[in-house]
């Protein structure tokens, strides 16, 4: 099939989140006719922005890691990312605040070693061993993350067999970090990234030690205007390549014929047919609501409900008429961090002793608030909606606890006097946004929900259907979600014999 012939092929994208936009811009560049159907009034999904009275807030991700994947996706869409976005590398990457101890990790090796020597003496060699060993693990695992796992034979590929001894099977992330560091706080400094997956470092598979490695190796970035600008830029590229983006257009369900997805049915009853459909929605919600009842067996409602899900998040978006002297990113650890983690994941209660994250991006980016003001993002990991927490009754009291923690631990003593805008997200808010159990980071990344065992990008139950997003392979987090979109686009292109060039050499 020639590129011109491929224009006859219609691809639908359900949802304009990061994965859907990635698939759309790549497919459109390759000559496919692409339509995106998005229920919201703007693109981005959980990577969208809220703008209120001059204050701009990201609703979801605030860390951009593995930026090279995003660079590659733009390049494969025949575009230069720097013509659309202004990425800023943060140094130090963030501040990690424990009671009585403060660490500011950086990609600069000597500066990092000096901090370790000063704060955690006797652990210097551990840092170099960590970087060397995890570089090797990353090199072996990265090809595995790029595969499509359409069959069990692909799971046990040469790449996987090579990587297998480095997967640390049966070991937790905190256990693996014990190979490198003796001090408990230093170990925790390299495990908080498990929160990107919505998991406890005591349960998160040890292989995810590659997460802190990629931060220390490649850095952490901010995009001017907030990370929502990435989705807006992707949408711009999509439109340049002829993609039709239909906002305020909810999809009621997929149209199924002879065990194939043949298109979408909109809320207004209109059916629009396509050769291929890419589903970019919360996995649990999609399986239970976007297919006609009784269609699915492997992913029936009962089986979807029984899967393991991430924690949820309580979030405050604060528009302040003041800029506090706090770094761009700060993570505050509970004094009893393990107890706090157990409360979130095992006991499913709200801890008295909170861990929380603050993004004070206005110290880097003046576009997020009026002059002299700031846009502050506060995230508190909390149990998902499988708990019995009544957020209708708990919301205001918990908000006050979070404000108190900011005043006492983030040195914002006069915070209450400077709040001009305030938006609260609870697990109930996320659930009301069609997120299963309000699990902000989607399906948990336990070993039996990774790689071959995670929902695949080519849907197993129905033909002509592809899945992208945090609930699918390779997993949650912006870079892996971009990769899910690229995998889907590459699979569709191969299906229709459309030639393409991709930095993902596994598809």
C-alpha positions in Angstrom: 0.0 0.0 0.0 1.3 3.4 -0.9 1.0 6.5 1.3 -1.7 7.9 -1.0 -3.7 4.7 -0.7 -3.4 4.8 3.1 -5.3 8.0 3.1 -8.4 5.9 2.5 -7.8 4.3 5.9 -9.7 6.0 8.7 -8.5 5.9 12.2 -10.5 7.0 15.2 -9.0 8.1 18.5 -11.3 8.0 21.5 -9.9 10.6 23.9 -7.4 13.4 23.4 -5.1 12.5 26.2 -1.3 12.2 25.7 -1.5 8.7 24.4 -4.3 9.4 21.9 -2.6 12.6 20.7 0.7 10.7 20.2 -1.0 8.1 18.1 -2.9 10.7 16.1 0.0 12.9 15.2 2.1 9.8 14.0 -0.7 8.2 12.0 -1.7 11.5 10.4 2.0 12.1 9.4 1.9 8.7 7.7 -1.1 9.5 5.6 -4.0 8.1 7.6 -7.2 10.1 7.9 -7.6 10.6 11.7 -10.4 11.8 13.8 -10.2 12.4 17.6 -13.4 12.4 19.7 -13.0 14.1 23.0 -15.7 14.5 25.6 -14.1 17.6 27.2 -13.9 21.1 25.9 -10.1 20.9 25.6 -7.4 18.4 24.8 -5.1 16.8 27.3 -7.2 14.5 29.5 -5.3 14.4 32.8 -2.6 16.4 31.1 -4.9 19.4 30.6 -4.9 22.8 32.4 -7.3 24.7 34.5 -7.2 28.5 34.1 -8.9 30.7 36.6 -8.6 34.5 37.0 -5.0 34.5 35.6 -3.8 31.4 37.5 -2.9 28.3 35.4 -2.8 24.9 37.0 -1.8 21.5 35.5 -4.4 18.9 36.6 -2.1 16.0 36.3 1.6 15.3 35.6 4.2 18.0 36.7 7.4 16.0 36.2 8.7 15.5 32.7 11.3 12.7 32.6 12.8 10.7 29.7 12.2 13.8 27.6 14.0 12.0 24.7 10.9 10.0 24.0 8.9 13.1 23.5 11.6 14.6 21.3 11.5 11.4 19.2 7.7 11.5 18.8 7.8 15.0 17.5 10.7 14.1 15.2 8.7 11.1 13.8 5.8 13.5 13.2 8.3 15.6 11.1 8.4 18.4 13.7 11.0 20.0 16.0 9.8 20.1 19.5 11.6 23.3 20.2 9.4 25.1 17.7 6.3 24.3 19.8 7.6 24.1 23.4 10.1 25.7 25.7 11.5 22.9 27.9 13.6 23.9 30.9 15.9 21.4 32.7 15.7 21.8 36.4 18.9 21.8 38.5 18.6 20.7 41.2 15.8 18.4 40.1 13.8 18.8 43.3 14.1 19.0 47.1 13.5 16.1 49.4 12.5 17.2 52.8 12.7 14.8 55.8 12.4 15.9 59.5 15.8 17.4 60.2 17.3 16.4 56.8 17.2 18.0 53.3 18.6 16.7 50.0 18.5 18.4 46.6 19.3 15.7 44.0 21.0 16.8 40.8 22.3 15.2 37.6 25.7 16.8 38.3 27.7 13.9 39.8 30.2 15.8 41.8 27.5 18.0 43.4 25.5 14.9 44.2 28.5 13.2 45.8 29.3 16.3 47.9 25.7 16.3 49.2 25.9 12.6 50.1 29.3 13.1 51.8 27.9 15.9 53.9 24.5 14.5 54.8 24.9 10.7 54.5 28.7 10.0 55.0 29.8 6.6 54.0 27.4 6.2 51.1 29.4 7.9 48.3 30.5 4.6 46.7 26.9 3.4 46.7 25.8 6.3 44.4 28.3 5.4 41.7 27.4 1.7 42.1 23.7 2.6 41.7 24.3 4.6 38.6 26.4 1.9 36.9 24.2 -1.0 37.8 20.9 0.8 37.0 22.3 2.0 33.7 22.9 -1.6 32.7 19.4 -2.5 33.9 17.8 0.3 31.9 19.7 -0.7 28.8 18.3 -4.2 29.1 14.8 -3.3 30.1 14.1 -0.4 27.7 13.7 -2.7 24.6 11.2 -4.8 26.7 9.2 -1.7 27.4 9.0 -0.9 23.7 7.5 -4.2 22.6 3.9 -4.9 21.9 3.5 -8.3 23.5 0.9 -9.5 21.1 1.9 -13.1 21.8 3.5 -15.1 24.6 6.5 -15.8 22.4 7.2 -12.1 22.2 7.2 -12.0 26.0 10.0 -14.6 26.1 12.0 -12.8 23.4 15.8 -12.6 23.3 15.6 -9.1 24.9 13.5 -10.4 27.8 15.7 -13.4 28.4 18.7 -11.0 28.5 16.9 -8.7 30.9 15.5 -11.4 33.1 18.5 -11.7 35.5 18.3 -7.9 36.0 14.6 -7.8 36.9 15.2 -8.4 40.6 12.2 -10.8 40.7 10.8 -11.2 44.2 12.5 -8.1 45.5 10.9 -4.7 46.3 12.3 -1.3 45.3 13.3 -0.5 48.8 15.1 -3.9 49.0 17.1 -3.2 45.8 18.1 0.3 47.0 19.5 -1.5 50.1 22.2 -2.9 47.7 23.6 0.6 47.3 22.8 2.7 50.4 22.9 2.1 54.1 21.1 5.2 55.4 17.3 4.8 55.4 16.6 8.4 54.4 19.0 8.1 51.5 17.3 4.9 50.4 13.9 6.6 50.5 15.3 9.5 48.4 15.6 7.0 45.6 12.3 5.3 46.1 9.7 8.1 46.2 9.4 7.7 42.4 7.3 4.6 43.1 4.6 7.2 43.8 4.6 8.0 40.0 3.2 4.5 39.7 0.9 4.9 42.7 2.7 2.1 44.6 4.4 1.6 47.9 8.2 1.2 47.6 7.9 -1.8 49.8 5.7 -3.5 47.2 6.9 -1.9 44.0 9.0 -4.4 41.9 12.7 -3.8 42.3 13.1 -3.4 38.5 11.7 0.1 38.9 15.0 1.2 40.4 15.4 2.4 36.8 13.0 5.3 37.6 15.4 7.3 39.9 18.2 6.3 37.5 16.6 7.9 34.5 16.1 11.1 36.5 19.7 11.2 37.6 20.9 10.2 34.1 18.7 12.4 31.9 17.2 15.0 34.2 13.8 16.4 35.0 12.1 19.0 32.9 9.5 21.7 33.1 7.8 23.1 30.0 7.1 26.9 30.1 3.4 27.4 30.6 3.1 24.1 32.4 3.1 20.5 31.2 -0.4 20.9 29.7 1.4 22.8 27.0 2.7 19.5 25.7 -0.8 18.3 24.8 -1.7 21.6 23.3 1.5 21.4 21.1 0.6 17.9 20.1 -2.9 19.0 19.1 -1.3 21.7 17.0 0.9 19.2 15.2 -2.2 17.0 14.7 -4.1 19.8 13.1 -1.2 20.7 10.8 -1.3 17.1 9.6 -5.0 17.2 8.9 -6.4 15.5 12.1 -10.0 16.4 12.9 -10.3 17.1 16.6 -13.9 17.0 17.8 -14.2 18.5 21.3 -17.3 18.3 23.5 -18.1 15.0 21.6 -18.5 12.1 24.0 -18.4 8.5 22.7 -21.2 6.4 24.1 -19.7 3.1 23.1 -17.7 1.3 20.4 -19.5 -0.3 17.5 -18.9 -4.1 17.3 -19.4 -6.3 14.3 -18.2 -9.9 14.0 -15.7 -9.5 16.9 -14.3 -6.4 15.3 -14.5 -2.7 16.3 -15.9 -1.0 13.3 -16.3 2.5 14.7 -17.8 4.6 17.4 -21.3 5.6 18.5 -21.5 9.1 19.8 -23.8 10.2 22.7 -26.2 11.7 20.1 -26.7 8.2 18.6 -24.6 8.9 15.4 -22.4 6.0 14.3 -19.1 6.8 12.6 -17.2 3.9 11.1 -13.4 3.5 10.8 -10.9 0.9 9.8 -9.1 1.2 13.2 -10.0 2.6 16.6 -7.6 3.7 19.3 -9.0 3.8 22.7 -7.5 6.4 25.0 -9.6 6.3 28.1 -9.1 5.1 31.7 -8.8 1.4 31.3 -11.2 0.3 34.0 -13.9 2.8 32.9 -13.5 1.9 29.3 -13.8 -1.8 29.7 -17.0 -1.4 31.8 -18.7 1.4 29.9 -17.5 1.7 26.3 -18.3 -1.8 25.1 -21.9 -3.2 24.7 -22.7 -5.3 27.8 -21.6 -8.9 27.5 -19.0 -8.2 24.8 -15.9 -8.8 26.8 -14.8 -12.0 28.6 -11.1 -11.4 29.7 -12.0 -7.9 30.7 -15.5 -8.4 32.0 -16.6 -5.9 34.7 -16.0 -8.5 37.4 -12.5 -9.2 36.2 -11.7 -5.6 35.8 -12.8 -4.8 39.3 -10.6 -7.5 40.7 -7.4 -6.1 39.4 -4.9 -4.2 41.5 -5.2 -0.4 41.3 -2.9 2.5 42.3 -3.5 4.8 45.2 -5.5 8.0 44.6 -4.6 11.7 45.3 -6.0 14.6 47.2 -5.0 17.8 45.4 -5.0 21.5 46.1 -4.5 24.1 43.4 -3.8 27.4 45.1 -3.6 30.8 43.4 -1.5 33.0 45.7 -0.8 36.8 45.7 2.7 35.9 46.8 5.7 33.9 45.6 7.2 31.7 48.4 10.9 30.9 48.5 10.4 27.2 47.8 12.0 25.1 45.0 10.1 24.2 41.8 9.5 20.7 43.2 9.6 19.6 46.9 8.6 16.3 48.4 7.8 16.3 52.1 8.2 12.9 53.8 6.1 11.8 56.8 8.2 11.3 59.9 6.9 7.7 59.9 7.0 7.2 56.2 6.5 3.5 56.2 3.5 3.9 58.5 2.1 6.5 56.2 2.5 4.2 53.2 0.8 1.3 55.1 -2.1 3.6 55.9 -2.5 4.4 52.1 -2.1 1.0 50.7 -3.0 -1.5 53.4 -5.1 0.1 56.1 -6.9 2.4 53.5 -7.2 5.2 56.0 -6.0 8.8 56.2 -2.7 9.1 58.0 -2.3 11.6 60.8 1.3 11.9 59.6 1.2 13.1 56.0 3.6 12.9 53.1 2.9 15.4 50.3 4.4 17.1 47.2 4.4 20.8 46.4 5.1 22.3 42.9 6.0 25.9 43.2 6.5 26.4 39.5 6.2 30.2 39.5 9.8 30.4 40.8 10.7 29.1 37.3 7.8 30.1 35.1 6.2 33.6 35.4 3.5 32.7 32.9 1.5 30.6 35.4 0.1 33.5 37.5 -0.2 37.3 37.4 3.0 39.3 38.2 4.1 38.8 41.8 1.6 35.9 42.2 2.1 32.2 42.1 0.3 29.0 41.1 0.9 26.3 43.6 0.1 22.6 43.1 -0.2 20.3 46.2 -0.6 16.5 46.0 -1.2 14.2 48.9 -1.2 10.4 48.2 -4.3 8.9 49.8 -6.3 5.6 49.5 -8.3 5.0 46.3 -12.1 4.6 46.4 -11.9 1.0 47.4 -11.6 2.5 50.9 -14.6 3.5 53.0 -13.6 7.2 53.3 -16.5 9.5 52.8 -15.0 12.4 51.0 -18.2 14.4 51.0 -17.8 14.7 54.8 -14.0 14.5 55.0 -13.0 17.0 52.2 -13.0 20.3 54.1 -11.4 18.9 57.3 -8.6 17.2 55.3 -8.1 20.4 53.3 -7.5 22.2 56.6 -4.9 19.5 57.7 -3.1 19.9 54.4 -3.0 23.7 54.8 -1.7 23.3 58.3 1.1 21.0 57.0 2.1 23.6 54.4 2.2 26.3 57.1 4.3 24.2 59.5 6.5 22.2 57.2 6.8 24.2 53.9 7.5 27.4 55.8 4.3 29.1 54.5 3.4 30.7 57.8 1.1 33.3 56.3 -0.4 31.1 53.6 -4.1 31.6 54.6 -3.7 35.3 54.1 -2.6 35.0 50.5 -5.0 32.4 48.9 -6.9 34.1 46.1 -8.0 31.0 44.2 -8.5 27.4 45.4 -9.5 24.2 43.6 -9.8 20.8 45.5 -9.6 17.4 43.9 -10.5 14.3 46.0 -10.6 10.6 45.0 -14.3 11.2 44.5 -13.5 14.0 42.0 -11.3 11.6 40.0 -13.9 8.9 40.1 -16.5 11.3 38.9 -14.1 12.0 36.0 -14.5 8.4 34.9 -11.4 7.0 36.6 -11.9 3.5 38.1 -11.8 3.7 41.9 -10.4 7.2 41.5 -7.0 5.5 41.1 -5.0 8.4 39.7 -2.2 6.3 38.4 -4.4 3.6 37.0 -3.6 -0.1 37.3 -0.9 -0.9 39.8 2.5 -2.0 38.4 2.8 -5.3 40.2 4.8 -8.0 38.3 1.6 -9.7 37.2 0.3 -6.4 35.7 3.5 -5.6 33.7 4.7 -6.3 30.2 2.8 -9.3 28.7 0.4 -9.3 31.7 -0.6 -5.7 31.3 -3.4 -4.8 28.9 -1.8 -4.7 25.5 -1.7 -2.0 23.0 -3.4 -4.3 20.4 -6.6 -5.2 22.2 -6.7 -9.0 22.9 -10.5 -9.4 22.7 -11.5 -7.6 19.5 -9.8 -6.8 16.2 -9.2 -3.4 14.8 -8.9 -1.9 18.3 -5.9 -0.5 20.1 -5.4 0.7 23.7 -3.2 3.5 24.8 -2.7 5.3 28.1 -1.5 4.7 31.7 -3.6 1.5 32.2 -2.0 -0.2 29.2 1.5 -1.4 28.4 4.2 0.1 29.1 2.4 1.8 32.1 1.6 5.1 33.7 3.6 8.3 33.5 4.0 10.6 30.6 7.0 9.0 28.8 5.5 5.5 28.9 2.1 6.9 27.8 3.8 8.5 24.8 5.4 5.2 24.1 2.0 3.4 24.2 0.7 5.8 21.5 3.8 5.2 19.4 3.5 1.4 19.7 -0.2 1.6 18.7 0.6 3.9 15.7 3.4 1.5 14.6 1.2 -1.5 14.8 -1.6 0.1 12.8 0.9 1.2 10.2 2.3 -2.3 9.9 -1.2 -3.7 9.7 -1.8 -1.6 6.6 1.7 -2.0 5.1 2.4 1.7 5.5 6.2 2.4 5.7 7.4 4.5 8.6 10.6 5.4 10.4 10.6 5.1 14.2 13.2 5.2 17.0 11.2 2.3 18.5 12.9 -0.6 16.7 10.8 -3.3 18.5 7.7 -2.9 16.3 
